[in-house]
Amino acid sequence: MPVTFPGESPEYRAARDRLLEQEAELRRLTETVAAARRALPPGGEVPQDYLFAGADGPIRLSELFGGHSTLVVYSMMFPADECGGPCPTCTAFLDGLDGVVRHSDRRVAVAVVVKEAVETALAHRGARGWRTLRVVSSAAGSFNRDYLAETPDGAQQLPMLHVFRRDQGVVRHFWSSELMYADAEPGQDPRHADTVDALWNLFDLCPEGRGTGWYPELSYT
């Protein structure tokens, strides 16, 4: 049906209609990419049942699934020696994800992995007021290195979003946000998990856009 809003000019409506065609095409492409992702052949079997430190003691990767077949893991940058503590951009992403998990945990399990002492990670969880995100530490294991959440020499941590699938007791890697490792177009920030990041998507709807040089902070004065 025809769409118009109060006071708009013919020039605005013509430009908006052209943009609407692009938005519809993006929606089609999003569905196409999602279907291709779902159609991936089985990924590699996880080489070990990784042991993490959790709020209630040691916990293995297989246990993070709970009663689900799918586990989503976000490897958060928490490099105390690099930026003085938890990554503000990762924190902003997880601030939003915490609200999502109260709904998504009906279908999939979600966990946050940090390469920092679990006590420090849990203190950050409490300070942010996260109520639903499970946070575990990979400090004593090789999960970060094996699943590319750090440089090969371990000198720098990297944020990664992973999906694992459990089928008949076998845990396999399904998908990870490999855009982190893909070259960005000139002027682009190499963000890799935009499809589930409310902050950047919200900015995309605004006249200011994402802007350049601005990143979230842990607190604002």
Secondary structure by P-SEA (a helix, b strand, c coil): cccccccccaaaaaaaaaaaaaaaaaaaaaaaaaaaaaaccccccccccbbbbccccccccccccccccbbbbbbccccccccccccaaaaaaaaaaaaaaacccccbbbbbbbcccaaaaaaaaaaaccccbbbbbccccccccccccccccccbbbbbbbbbbbcccbbbbccccccccccccccccccccccccaaaaaaaacccccccccccccccc
